[in-house]
Structures are given as C-alpha cells and as structure tokens.
C-alpha cells in the first residue's frame, strides 16, 4: 500500500465513523448548486431528477463509496446538471440547434476490448467522418465569460485520475482530444451504464435495463445536434458521426427508434480474450471510488453482462425485421488486415473511400499495425473465471458468428465453423 492510499484509507475511516459517507445525496440540492454556479434556472426536462435520485440512492446504499468516490460523484453530477442547464439556455437563444439533421450515423459496438477503438480511429482518418471528443462531452459549451480552456481543464482532470489510478492509463490511454464513448453523453440524463462501470450499483443498473434506453438516446441525438450546430456557426460542414460504445449492444431498439437510418458495426472477438481484460479495467476504474473491491464479484458481473450483450447481437442479427444494416467485423481480421476490413465496411455501407482518407489510414496502420492494446498482466482466475465454463457459456455466440479462439486452451475451438473474413449483413453468411 502506497503512502497516498494509506492516507486516503485513514480519511475514509474517519468519514465513515462520522456518518458522512452514509449521508443521503439529494438531487434537488445538487441541482440548486448547479443553478447557483451557472446562474441558470431552467433545466429543460425536470424528469431527469427521478433517474438521478435513483442513482444517488444506489451510490450511498450499495457502492461503499470512499471519500474520493463521494466527492467525485457529487462533482460529476453537478457538472452534468450544469451542462443540462446550459443546453436548455442555448436552445432558447438558438432554436435552430434542434433542427440540425443527424444523418446515417455509424454506431460501433460489440464486446469490449475487441478493437472497436482502433476501428473508430481508422474511420476518423477520413476527414468526412467525425466523433464527439472527450473534452466536448465533458464541457459541451465554452464558459460564458473568459477564455476557452476546456481542453486544458480536461487534461488536468485526466492527470488527476491517473494519479489516483495509475494503472488505468496503462490499460486505456486517453487524452482530452480522444474520441469519447457515448455512455458519457447519456450520463447527462442519468440513464447510462457508465455509472455501473465506475460504481457497484446493481439496483440502478437493473433499473436502467428495465426502464429502457429510448429517453437516453433521444438526449444523445439532442447532444450531437448541439455539437453540430456549434460547428455550423463557424462554417464547418457536418460530417458522418462515427460513434463507439460497447454498451450500444444493450440499446439496439432505442438506436433503431431514434436513428432509423443508422448503420451498425458489430466487432467480434473471442470472449475468453476479452473477459479478463474487461474485469481488470473495471476493477481499476472503481478502485479510487470505493472502500470495498471484490474482484470475483466483478468477474461474475462482467461475464453475465457481456453474455447478455452477446445474446443481443445474436438477436439483432437473426431479426429479419431489424431495419438497421449490420456490418460484422472480426478482431482477428481487423488486426491482420485492417485496410481490407475498412474497405469492406465502406463497401457494405455504400460509402466512397477517397484516396486522401486511404492515405491517412495507411499511415495510422503503419504506426499501430495490429491494433494492440497496451500490454498488462492479469490472471484469469483472479476474477473467478474458468476458461472451460466461459467457453461453454459463450459457445452460441462463437458459433453464430464463426469466432475462432485466440489461444490453445479450448477444446471447443476445433468444432467451430471457420470464418473466412470480410463483412456480412446476416449471420447466414458465416459458414
């Protein structure tokens, strides 16, 4: 245990004994703080306070918040509410914002740690494509007064988190100008699975699943309209949004409802190569925010969660009435021949790959030829995983999409149909 962690643990003991860590967090009180700080009163949609209170109650009763965790959650909520207040004010002053058209966005999803980040960054080398960046999702508008230092502010925040969780950056290196996952956008209306990653809040996570994701994606579109409108004011033409988040697999019906012309990319990878890394990442994210970490409980949660995600991908691919076109990309194809994978995506979606875009993509591939995630060590069993059990659990998913095991630890791999590369609209093309 480091000196920093020892000091924080001592602070937690005192805070717990005084009852401060168990004190209820109140949505209305946090809203008043955001209103006071921004000088704005109209939240736009007051219904967000219900989901917020559910989250706050779960944080206090279930997440075993540390002092850092409670302070971080409070600060996070006030920032999100402040952003909502600013969005509502901008819509009053610039009604054209909500007339922005978001056309044919691309949603990249699939099991985490499957190459989606690499795929998105290659697509963003095409100047006609764009994505929301981390600094834009943290602070979508510049301050009303003073200079615009949002990028610098977010870099400082990332550095501060890195000091609290130094191993996180090794697992998932980020900067303020990196593309952001969409769960940060939907967090603004407190209907995001992002909170279930940062904190152990099973009741809140179950509520989000039961309540459905359509309100979250209705806001998601509204948020993109704000970013796009700001560009239009300075003469930047709208590009094709390339959006990435593993959690999209749980929201496919909402995406179809809000974005009827959207295009989907499912990135597939051997679950056994995914689960240990995902559980380790979740553990590192939660560590500064909680007084109690249970790696095996995290392992069970991640295995169950992504097994359900795999089932959702199977369902969507088998649904003949699912109107969204789905492009299937395999991790092994992406890392062995990324340019061919990109060309397949463009061909399937009827997009033109310009010579300029191809040039930039090839340069990026030269810098990172195999989409490698940063190297880190973990033991599969540390999170209670059993290779044979997980192989059997995810067998239907692997067979459905012809996913080959990446290691030699599985007897079921030999019986899986061989996938021959390329992309497909339907699982019937896998043979």
KAHUKA-V941977 format. One record per pair of residues at least 12 apart in sequence whose C-alpha atoms are under 8 Angstrom apart, sorted by the first residue. I is the first residue (numbers start at 1). J is the second residue. D is the distance in whole Angstrom. If there is no record, write none. Layout:
i	j	d
I	J	D
I	J	D
This chain:
i	j	d
8	67	8
9	291	8
11	67	7
12	66	6
12	67	6
12	291	8
15	67	7
21	60	7
21	65	7
21	66	7
21	67	7
21	70	7
22	60	6
22	61	7
23	60	7
24	56	8
24	57	7
24	60	7
25	53	8
25	56	6
25	57	7
25	60	7
26	53	7
26	56	7
27	49	6
27	52	6
27	53	5
27	56	8
28	49	7
30	74	8
30	77	7
30	78	6
31	78	7
31	81	6
33	78	7
34	78	5
34	79	7
34	81	6
34	82	5
35	82	7
35	85	8
37	82	8
38	82	7
38	85	8
38	86	8
40	85	6
40	86	7
40	89	8
41	85	7
42	85	6
42	88	7
42	89	7
43	81	8
43	84	6
43	85	5
43	88	6
44	84	7
44	85	7
44	88	5
48	189	5
48	190	7
51	189	8
51	190	6
51	191	7
52	189	8
52	190	5
54	204	6
55	190	7
55	201	8
55	204	6
58	201	6
58	202	8
58	203	7
58	204	6
59	199	7
59	200	8
59	201	6
62	200	7
62	201	6
62	202	8
63	199	6
63	200	5
63	201	6
63	290	7
64	290	5
64	291	6
64	292	6
65	289	6
65	290	4
65	291	6
66	288	7
66	289	5
66	290	5
66	291	5
67	289	7
68	288	7
68	289	6
69	288	7
69	289	4
69	290	6
70	289	7
72	289	8
80	187	8
80	188	5
81	188	7
83	139	7
83	140	7
83	141	8
83	188	8
84	188	7
86	141	8
87	226	8
96	229	8
97	225	6
97	226	6
97	229	5
98	222	7
98	225	6
98	226	7
99	225	8
100	225	5
100	228	7
100	229	7
101	225	7
102	221	7
102	224	8
102	225	7
102	241	8
103	240	7
103	261	7
103	262	8
104	240	7
104	241	8
104	259	8
104	261	5
104	262	5
104	263	6
105	240	6
105	241	5
105	242	6
105	243	7
105	259	8
105	261	7
105	262	5
105	263	6
106	240	7
106	241	6
106	242	5
106	243	6
106	262	6
106	263	5
106	264	6
106	265	7
107	242	6
107	243	5
107	244	6
107	245	8
107	248	8
107	262	7
107	263	6
107	264	5
107	265	6
108	120	7
108	242	7
108	243	6
108	244	5
108	245	7
108	246	8
108	248	8
108	264	6
108	265	5
108	266	6
108	267	7
109	244	6
109	245	5
109	246	5
109	247	7
109	248	6
109	249	6
109	264	8
109	265	6
109	266	5
109	267	6
110	245	8
110	246	5
110	247	8
110	248	8
110	249	6
110	265	8
110	266	5
110	267	5
110	268	6
110	309	8
110	310	8
110	313	8
111	246	6
111	267	7
111	268	7
111	269	7
111	271	8
111	274	7
111	306	7
111	309	7
111	310	7
112	246	6
112	274	7
112	278	7
113	274	6
113	277	7
113	278	7
113	373	8
114	267	6
114	268	6
114	269	6
114	274	7
114	331	6
115	267	7
115	331	6
115	334	7
115	335	8
115	371	6
116	244	7
116	267	6
117	244	7
118	371	6
119	334	8
119	342	8
120	242	7
120	243	8
120	244	7
122	342	8
122	361	6
122	364	7
122	365	8
123	242	8
123	342	8
123	361	8
124	242	7
125	357	6
125	360	6
125	361	6
126	354	8
126	356	8
126	357	4
126	358	8
126	360	7
126	361	8
127	357	7
128	239	5
128	240	6
129	239	5
129	240	5
129	241	6
129	242	6
130	239	6
130	240	6
130	241	5
130	242	6
131	179	6
131	180	8
131	241	5
131	242	5
131	243	6
132	179	6
132	180	6
132	224	8
132	227	8
132	243	8
133	176	7
133	177	6
133	178	6
133	179	4
133	180	5
134	154	8
134	175	8
134	176	5
134	177	6
134	178	6
134	179	6
134	180	5
135	150	6
135	151	6
135	154	6
135	176	5
135	177	6
136	227	8
137	180	7
137	184	7
137	185	6
138	154	8
138	184	8
140	226	8
140	227	7
151	176	6
151	177	7
152	176	8
154	176	6
155	175	6
155	176	5
158	174	8
158	175	7
158	176	8
164	288	6
165	284	6
165	285	7
165	287	7
165	288	7
167	284	7
168	281	7
168	284	6
168	285	7
170	374	6
170	375	8
170	376	7
171	281	7
171	373	7
171	374	6
171	375	7
171	376	7
172	373	8
172	374	7
180	244	8
181	243	7
181	244	5
181	245	5
182	220	8
182	243	7
182	244	6
182	245	6
183	245	7
183	247	7
185	220	6
185	223	7
186	216	5
186	217	7
186	219	7
186	220	6
189	216	7
189	219	7
191	208	6
191	213	7
191	215	8
191	216	6
192	208	7
192	216	7
193	205	7
193	208	8
193	247	7
197	282	6
197	285	8
197	286	7
198	282	7
198	285	6
198	286	5
198	289	8
199	286	6
199	289	7
199	290	8
200	286	8
212	251	8
212	254	8
213	251	6
213	254	6
214	251	8
214	253	8
214	254	5
214	255	8
214	257	7
214	258	7
217	254	6
217	255	7
217	258	7
218	258	6
221	258	8
249	309	6
249	312	6
249	313	7
250	309	6
250	312	7
252	316	8
256	323	7
256	324	7
260	323	8
260	324	7
261	324	7
262	324	6
262	325	8
263	324	6
263	325	5
263	326	6
263	327	8
263	349	8
264	324	7
264	325	6
264	326	5
264	327	6
265	326	6
265	327	5
265	328	6
265	329	7
266	313	8
266	326	7
266	327	6
266	328	5
266	329	6
267	328	6
267	329	5
267	330	6
267	331	7
268	328	7
268	329	6
268	330	5
268	331	6
268	401	8
268	403	7
269	330	6
269	331	5
269	332	8
269	403	7
269	404	8
270	398	7
270	403	6
270	404	7
270	405	5
270	406	6
271	390	8
271	391	8
271	394	7
272	387	7
272	390	7
272	391	7
272	405	8
273	406	7
275	299	8
275	302	7
275	303	7
276	299	8
276	378	7
276	379	7
276	380	5
276	383	7
276	385	8
277	378	8
278	302	7
279	295	8
279	298	6
279	299	6
279	302	6
279	383	7
280	378	7
282	298	7
283	295	7
283	298	7
295	382	7
295	383	5
295	384	8
296	382	7
296	383	4
296	384	5
297	383	7
298	383	7
299	383	5
299	384	6
299	385	7
300	383	8
300	384	7
300	385	8
303	390	8
307	393	8
307	394	7
310	394	8
310	397	6
311	397	7
314	397	7
314	400	7
317	425	8
317	426	6
317	427	6
318	426	7
318	427	7
325	425	6
326	424	7
326	425	5
326	426	7
327	345	7
327	348	7
327	423	6
327	424	6
327	425	6
328	423	5
328	424	6
328	425	7
329	341	7
329	422	7
329	423	6
330	403	8
330	421	7
333	421	6
333	422	8
334	370	8
334	371	8
335	369	7
335	370	4
335	371	6
335	372	8
336	370	6
338	365	7
338	370	8
339	361	8
339	362	7
340	422	8
341	422	7
341	423	8
344	422	6
344	423	6
345	423	7
348	423	7
348	424	8
387	409	8
387	410	8
388	410	7
391	410	7
391	412	7
392	412	8
398	416	7
399	416	6
399	417	7
400	427	6
400	430	8
401	419	8
401	427	6
401	430	6
402	416	6
402	417	5
402	418	6
402	419	5
402	430	6
402	431	7
403	416	7
403	418	8
403	419	7
404	416	7
404	418	7
404	419	8
417	430	8
417	431	6
418	430	8
418	431	6
419	431	6
